[in-house]
Amino acid sequence: MAALIEIERLTKRFGSFTAVDDVSFAVDRGEVLGFLGPNGAGKSTTMRMLAGFMPPTSGTARIGGADVVARPVAAKRSLGFLPEGAPTYPEMTVTGFLAFTGRIRGFRGSELADRVAHAMQLTQLDGVRLQPIETLSKGFKRRVGLAQALLHDPPVLVLDEPTDGLDPNQKHEVRSLIRQMAPEKAIVISTHILEEVDAVCTRAIIIARGRVVVDAPPAVLEREGQSLEEVFRSLTLGTPAREAA
């Protein structure tokens, strides 16, 4: 059976600058992939191409077997995407925004109401359900973004910094939710928080200068005497990291 996420030789150039350079990997159901790299390494560009927000210069990306360029609607039906900054309509209430998102996805009536209520329950938003989004803290706004990604119960989740702005208790709750959902989904998490990778990820990919330089379970790196922190620091400082077996 094909992986839920398939990326093959994905490349993105902006003029003479290559932001993502021949990246390939796949993510199966049940995997939680931590996607890391120094600033400017190409993480967000890769995720935007995977989500269909940015066309690749070359290469392909598929979600649930659907090419994100050739079959964008089919691909996005299987995708829950939390982008950087979690853009919303700030004047809408939390309930209003999630209902709006659900209607775009084709839900109506009691099913729409049930899905909105369930998404708010998963992300613990009931207490602010009637507040305009613009009045919320950064952490609550992030949780609204996560709720819209979960609303249609997609098999694939692509989450860019899902715990950004959350307090320690909220981070723990979101990580617990990710672990709870993991067996039934393929999940990619872009994060700068190495503790998060150790806590929830079954596998880590580190990219630098647009290319994959490490692809291994965190436990394998630790077994070979390399912590994620050490590998990440070596790339940030520009020194080569040893490849994991």
C-alpha positions as CSV (number, residue, x, y, z in Angstrom):
1,M,0.0,0.0,0.0
2,A,1.3,3.5,-0.9
3,A,2.3,5.8,1.8
4,L,-0.2,8.6,2.7
5,I,2.5,11.2,2.0
6,E,4.8,10.8,-1.0
7,I,7.4,13.4,-2.0
8,E,9.6,12.6,-4.9
9,R,12.6,14.8,-6.0
10,L,10.7,18.0,-4.9
11,T,12.6,21.2,-5.9
12,K,11.7,24.9,-5.7
13,R,13.8,27.6,-7.2
14,F,13.4,31.4,-6.9
15,G,15.4,32.8,-9.7
16,S,19.0,31.6,-9.2
17,F,18.3,30.6,-5.6
18,T,17.3,26.9,-4.8
19,A,15.2,26.8,-1.7
20,V,14.4,23.1,-1.8
21,D,16.8,20.8,-3.7
22,D,15.7,17.3,-4.8
23,V,13.9,16.3,-1.6
24,S,12.3,12.9,-1.4
25,F,10.6,11.1,1.5
26,A,7.4,9.2,2.3
27,V,5.3,9.1,5.5
28,D,3.1,6.0,6.3
29,R,0.0,5.8,8.4
30,G,1.0,5.7,12.1
31,E,4.2,7.8,11.6
32,V,4.8,11.1,13.2
33,L,7.6,12.9,11.3
34,G,9.5,15.7,12.9
35,F,10.7,18.0,10.2
36,L,13.6,20.2,11.3
37,G,16.3,22.5,10.0
38,P,18.0,25.8,10.6
39,N,16.2,29.0,9.6
40,G,16.1,29.3,5.8
41,A,16.7,25.6,5.3
42,G,13.6,25.1,3.2
43,K,11.2,23.6,5.8
44,S,8.3,26.0,5.3
45,T,8.7,26.0,1.5
46,T,8.6,22.2,1.5
47,M,5.4,22.2,3.6
48,R,3.7,24.8,1.4
49,M,4.4,22.7,-1.7
50,L,3.1,19.6,0.0
51,A,-0.1,21.5,1.0
52,G,-0.6,22.7,-2.5
53,F,0.0,26.4,-1.5
54,M,3.0,26.7,-3.7
55,P,3.8,24.9,-7.0
56,P,7.1,23.1,-7.2
57,T,9.7,23.9,-9.9
58,S,10.0,20.2,-10.4
59,G,9.2,16.9,-8.7
60,T,5.9,15.6,-7.2
61,A,4.1,15.5,-4.0
62,R,1.1,13.2,-3.3
63,I,-1.4,13.0,-0.4
64,G,-3.4,9.9,-0.2
65,G,-2.3,9.0,-3.8
66,A,-3.5,12.3,-5.2
67,D,-0.9,14.6,-6.9
68,V,-1.2,18.0,-5.2
69,V,-0.7,19.8,-8.5
70,A,-2.7,17.6,-10.9
71,R,-5.5,16.7,-8.4
72,P,-5.4,19.5,-5.8
73,V,-9.0,19.1,-4.6
74,A,-8.7,15.4,-4.0
75,A,-5.3,15.9,-2.2
76,K,-6.7,18.7,0.1
77,R,-9.7,16.5,1.1
78,S,-7.2,14.2,2.8
79,L,-5.2,17.0,4.3
80,G,-5.4,19.0,7.5
81,F,-2.9,21.9,7.3
82,L,-1.8,24.3,10.1
83,P,0.4,26.9,8.4
84,E,2.8,29.3,10.0
85,G,0.9,32.1,11.6
86,A,-2.4,30.2,11.4
87,P,-4.3,32.8,9.3
88,T,-7.9,33.3,10.2
89,Y,-10.7,36.0,9.9
90,P,-10.0,38.0,13.1
91,E,-13.5,39.5,13.3
92,M,-15.2,36.1,13.4
93,T,-15.9,34.3,16.6
94,V,-14.2,31.0,17.2
95,T,-17.5,29.1,16.5
96,G,-18.3,31.2,13.5
97,F,-14.9,30.7,11.9
98,L,-14.9,26.9,12.4
99,A,-18.5,26.7,11.1
100,F,-17.4,28.7,8.0
101,T,-14.5,26.3,7.5
102,G,-16.8,23.3,7.8
103,R,-19.2,24.7,5.3
104,I,-16.4,25.2,2.8
105,R,-15.6,21.5,3.3
106,G,-19.2,20.6,2.5
107,F,-20.7,19.9,5.9
108,R,-24.2,21.1,6.8
109,G,-26.8,20.9,9.5
110,S,-26.2,18.6,12.5
111,E,-23.0,17.1,11.0
112,L,-21.5,20.6,10.8
113,A,-22.5,21.4,14.3
114,D,-21.1,18.1,15.6
115,R,-17.8,18.5,13.8
116,V,-17.3,22.1,15.1
117,A,-18.2,21.0,18.7
118,H,-15.8,18.0,18.4
119,A,-12.9,20.1,17.0
120,M,-13.4,22.6,19.9
121,Q,-13.5,19.8,22.4
122,L,-10.2,18.3,21.1
123,T,-8.4,21.7,21.2
124,Q,-10.1,22.9,24.4
125,L,-11.7,26.0,22.9
126,D,-15.2,25.8,24.5
127,G,-14.3,28.6,27.0
128,V,-13.7,31.1,24.2
129,R,-16.2,29.8,21.6
130,L,-18.1,33.1,21.3
131,Q,-15.0,35.5,21.4
132,P,-13.8,37.2,18.3
133,I,-10.5,35.6,17.2
134,E,-8.8,39.0,17.2
135,T,-9.3,39.2,21.0
136,L,-7.6,35.9,21.7
137,S,-4.0,35.3,22.9
138,K,-1.4,33.9,20.5
139,G,-1.8,30.5,22.1
140,F,-5.6,30.4,21.7
141,K,-5.3,31.6,18.0
142,R,-2.9,28.7,17.4
143,R,-5.4,26.3,18.9
144,V,-8.1,27.8,16.5
145,G,-5.8,27.0,13.6
146,L,-5.3,23.5,14.9
147,A,-9.1,23.0,15.3
148,Q,-9.7,23.9,11.6
149,A,-7.1,21.4,10.5
150,L,-8.8,18.7,12.5
151,L,-12.4,19.6,11.7
152,H,-12.8,17.1,8.8
153,D,-10.8,14.3,10.5
154,P,-8.2,14.0,7.6
155,P,-5.8,11.1,7.3
156,V,-2.9,13.5,6.8
157,L,-1.9,16.3,9.1
158,V,0.8,18.9,8.2
159,L,1.5,21.1,11.2
160,D,3.9,24.0,11.2
161,E,4.9,24.8,14.8
162,P,1.7,23.4,16.4
163,T,2.6,24.4,19.9
164,D,4.0,27.9,19.1
165,G,2.7,30.4,21.7
166,L,1.3,27.7,24.1
167,D,2.0,27.6,27.8
168,P,3.6,24.4,29.2
169,N,0.3,22.8,30.1
170,Q,-1.2,23.6,26.7
171,K,1.9,22.1,24.9
172,H,1.5,18.9,26.9
173,E,-2.2,18.7,25.9
174,V,-1.5,19.2,22.2
175,R,1.3,16.7,22.3
176,S,-1.0,14.2,24.0
177,L,-3.6,14.8,21.3
178,I,-1.0,14.2,18.6
179,R,0.0,10.9,20.2
180,Q,-3.7,9.9,20.5
181,M,-4.3,10.6,16.8
182,A,-1.0,9.1,15.5
183,P,-2.0,5.5,14.9
184,E,-4.7,6.5,12.3
185,K,-2.9,9.3,10.5
186,A,0.3,10.3,8.8
187,I,1.6,13.4,10.6
188,V,4.3,15.9,9.7
189,I,5.4,18.4,12.4
190,S,7.7,21.3,11.6
191,T,9.2,22.5,14.8
192,H,12.2,24.2,16.3
193,I,11.5,22.5,19.7
194,L,13.7,19.5,19.9
195,E,12.0,18.3,23.0
196,E,8.8,18.1,20.9
197,V,10.4,15.7,18.5
198,D,11.6,13.5,21.3
199,A,8.2,13.6,22.9
200,V,5.9,12.8,19.9
201,C,7.9,11.9,16.8
202,T,8.7,8.4,15.6
203,R,11.1,9.7,13.0
204,A,13.1,12.9,12.3
205,I,14.2,14.5,9.1
206,I,16.6,17.4,9.2
207,I,17.2,19.5,6.1
208,A,19.9,22.1,5.5
209,R,20.4,24.3,2.5
210,G,17.4,22.7,0.9
211,R,18.6,19.1,1.1
212,V,17.8,16.2,3.5
213,V,20.9,15.5,5.6
214,V,19.4,13.2,8.3
215,D,16.4,10.8,8.1
216,A,16.2,8.5,11.1
217,P,14.2,7.8,14.3
218,P,15.4,9.9,17.2
219,A,16.3,6.7,19.1
220,V,18.7,5.7,16.3
221,L,20.5,9.0,16.6
222,E,20.7,8.7,20.3
223,R,22.0,5.1,20.0
224,E,24.8,6.3,17.7
225,G,25.8,8.9,20.2
226,Q,24.2,11.8,18.5
227,S,21.4,13.7,20.2
228,L,19.0,15.7,18.0
229,E,20.4,18.8,19.7
230,E,23.9,18.0,18.7
231,V,23.0,17.3,15.1
232,F,20.9,20.4,14.8
233,R,23.6,22.6,16.4
234,S,26.2,21.3,14.0
235,L,24.1,22.2,11.0
236,T,23.2,25.6,12.4
237,L,27.0,26.3,12.9
238,G,27.8,25.0,9.5
239,T,29.8,21.9,10.5
240,P,28.8,18.5,9.0
241,A,26.8,16.0,11.0
242,R,27.5,12.3,10.9
243,E,24.8,10.4,8.9
244,A,22.7,7.9,10.8
245,A,22.7,4.4,9.6
